[in-house]
Amino acid sequence: MCLNEPDVGARKACISILIECAKICQLASAYMSMDAQYAKDLCKLCTTICEKCAQECEMFKDDHCMKCAEICRKCADECKKMAAM
């Protein structure tokens, strides 16, 4: 949705971290599902990236950005829990 906003250039960093966040979440869920040796380490990194993504999204006050930030914070919280197990 950010790609369709008139200020797409100002959202470059946000769009970039969104892609990173989606990829790390995908990988973390795969690692957790197979109980991989480094799943906890990956979850720690996923927490960091999700938190950064939420911060970037919160810079824009569109509904879709606020929703994205909320979801990223929830994901960060869950990854933090997984990393602590």
Rosetta silent file (secondary structure, phi, psi, omega in degrees, C-alpha in Angstrom):
SEQUENCE: MCLNEPDVGARKACISILIECAKICQLASAYMSMDAQYAKDLCKLCTTICEKCAQECEMFKDDHCMKCAEICRKCADECKKMAAM
SCORE:     score description
SCORE:     0.000 S_00000001
   1 L     0.000  -33.763 -179.719    0.000    0.000    0.000 S_00000001
   2 H   -63.173  -29.797  179.461    2.905    2.346    0.712 S_00000001
   3 H   -65.692  -19.458  179.853    3.998    2.048   -2.913 S_00000001
   4 H   -95.023   -1.347 -179.991    0.711    3.718   -3.901 S_00000001
   5 L   -78.887  148.644 -177.693    1.138    6.707   -1.584 S_00000001
   6 L   -65.629  -24.131  179.929    2.036   10.065   -3.163 S_00000001
   7 L  -102.540   40.577 -175.064    5.118   10.411   -0.931 S_00000001
   8 H   -56.102  -32.359  178.893    6.552    7.008   -1.809 S_00000001
   9 H   -62.943  -36.032  178.808   10.076    8.456   -1.906 S_00000001
  10 H   -72.427  -14.913 -176.855    9.835    9.433    1.759 S_00000001
  11 H  -100.003    9.137 -175.323    8.818    5.864    2.569 S_00000001
  12 H   -56.054  -48.693 -179.573   11.866    4.208    1.029 S_00000001
  13 H   -63.272  -39.017  179.950   13.438    3.200    4.360 S_00000001
  14 H   -65.066  -46.605 -179.864   10.085    1.957    5.623 S_00000001
  15 H   -62.307  -39.939  179.183    9.423   -0.133    2.530 S_00000001
  16 H   -62.590  -46.546 -179.768   12.930   -1.593    2.727 S_00000001
  17 H   -70.092  -29.539  175.359   12.572   -2.657    6.365 S_00000001
  18 H   -59.844  -42.510  179.510    9.107   -4.045    5.613 S_00000001
  19 H   -65.832  -45.484  177.644   10.686   -6.424    3.114 S_00000001
  20 H   -59.543  -43.232 -178.525   13.419   -7.411    5.575 S_00000001
  21 H   -62.553  -46.401 -179.876   10.826   -7.921    8.282 S_00000001
  22 H   -60.864  -41.636 -178.633    8.636  -10.136    6.128 S_00000001
  23 H   -68.314  -43.414 -178.891   11.603  -12.291    5.120 S_00000001
  24 H   -68.617  -35.189  177.080   12.997  -12.708    8.650 S_00000001
  25 H   -64.933  -41.703  178.371    9.529  -13.563    9.991 S_00000001
  26 H   -61.272  -45.815 -179.500    9.110  -16.171    7.293 S_00000001
  27 H   -68.432  -42.104  179.576   12.489  -17.689    8.105 S_00000001
  28 H   -61.346  -42.023  179.704   11.965  -17.532   11.880 S_00000001
  29 H   -65.519  -36.459  177.193    8.653  -19.355   11.619 S_00000001
  30 H   -65.981  -42.900  178.338   10.284  -22.044    9.494 S_00000001
  31 H   -62.985  -43.083 -179.768   13.122  -22.435   12.014 S_00000001
  32 H   -65.174  -40.052 -176.553   10.705  -22.648   14.922 S_00000001
  33 H   -67.289  -25.251  178.389    8.513  -25.219   13.170 S_00000001
  34 L  -103.385    9.381  179.236   11.478  -27.532   12.663 S_00000001
  35 L    51.401   47.469 -177.021   12.931  -26.840   16.115 S_00000001
  36 L   -65.451  151.753 -177.428   16.174  -25.728   14.479 S_00000001
  37 L   -56.992  -36.748 -176.360   19.336  -25.431   16.530 S_00000001
  38 L  -107.389   22.519 -179.587   19.569  -21.662   16.001 S_00000001
  39 H   -59.681  -42.085 -179.325   15.873  -20.832   16.151 S_00000001
  40 H   -64.606  -40.433  178.266   16.263  -18.816   19.366 S_00000001
  41 H   -64.112  -41.324  178.911   19.100  -16.776   17.883 S_00000001
  42 H   -66.397  -36.990  177.720   17.050  -16.089   14.793 S_00000001
  43 H   -64.502  -34.566  176.135   14.090  -15.076   16.967 S_00000001
  44 H   -62.998  -45.536  178.048   16.300  -12.514   18.724 S_00000001
  45 H   -65.110  -40.625  178.265   17.206  -11.005   15.361 S_00000001
  46 H   -60.371  -40.214  177.223   13.577  -11.157   14.273 S_00000001
  47 H   -58.493  -47.678 -179.547   12.616   -9.213   17.408 S_00000001
  48 H   -60.498  -45.772 -177.886   15.095   -6.462   16.552 S_00000001
  49 H   -68.793  -41.285  178.589   13.944   -6.193   12.950 S_00000001
  50 H   -63.677  -39.828  178.127   10.242   -6.238   13.845 S_00000001
  51 H   -64.570  -41.625  177.545   10.758   -3.487   16.420 S_00000001
  52 H   -64.575  -40.127  178.519   12.620   -1.364   13.855 S_00000001
  53 H   -62.389  -43.577  178.230    9.884   -1.985   11.314 S_00000001
  54 H   -60.427  -42.552  178.423    7.240   -0.849   13.795 S_00000001
  55 H   -60.770  -44.490  179.628    9.195    2.350   14.460 S_00000001
  56 H   -63.630  -44.960 -179.105    9.458    3.088   10.739 S_00000001
  57 H   -63.233  -36.581 -178.332    5.769    2.395   10.144 S_00000001
  58 H   -67.988  -13.805  177.707    4.735    4.644   13.025 S_00000001
  59 L   -70.254  -20.396 -179.461    6.377    7.593   11.281 S_00000001
  60 L  -112.174  133.363 -170.923    3.476    7.557    8.815 S_00000001
  61 L   -94.689   12.307  176.491   -0.020    8.083   10.156 S_00000001
  62 L   -65.550  152.001  179.423   -1.942    6.178    7.488 S_00000001
  63 H   -57.510  -43.103 -177.305   -4.269    3.480    8.785 S_00000001
  64 H   -66.903  -30.819  177.708   -2.337    0.749    6.981 S_00000001
  65 H   -72.860  -39.442  177.826    0.940    1.964    8.531 S_00000001
  66 H   -65.781  -39.747  178.221   -0.526    2.030   12.026 S_00000001
  67 H   -65.390  -41.591  178.851   -1.913   -1.482   11.536 S_00000001
  68 H   -62.200  -45.406  179.323    1.460   -2.680   10.261 S_00000001
  69 H   -59.838  -42.024  178.927    3.239   -1.174   13.274 S_00000001
  70 H   -61.442  -45.170 -179.659    0.792   -2.900   15.608 S_00000001
  71 H   -66.330  -40.456  178.641    1.354   -6.267   13.940 S_00000001
  72 H   -63.017  -39.041  178.222    5.141   -5.805   13.971 S_00000001
  73 H   -65.503  -41.083  177.745    5.061   -5.070   17.706 S_00000001
  74 H   -62.858  -42.832  179.325    2.984   -8.221   18.329 S_00000001
  75 H   -63.943  -43.105  178.025    5.405  -10.268   16.269 S_00000001
  76 H   -59.559  -42.291  178.809    8.379   -8.780   18.134 S_00000001
  77 H   -62.447  -43.100  179.900    6.749   -9.701   21.440 S_00000001
  78 H   -66.774  -41.387  178.884    6.145  -13.277   20.318 S_00000001
  79 H   -65.142  -37.127  177.661    9.693  -13.643   18.998 S_00000001
  80 H   -61.265  -42.080  177.960   11.033  -12.267   22.270 S_00000001
  81 H   -63.402  -42.715 -179.281    9.073  -14.956   24.117 S_00000001
  82 H   -64.625  -40.740 -179.383   10.395  -17.661   21.801 S_00000001
  83 H   -66.017  -27.908 -178.326   13.973  -16.483   22.231 S_00000001
  84 H   -83.123  -13.629 -177.043   13.598  -16.625   26.020 S_00000001
  85 L   -69.473    0.000    0.000   12.373  -20.235   26.090 S_00000001
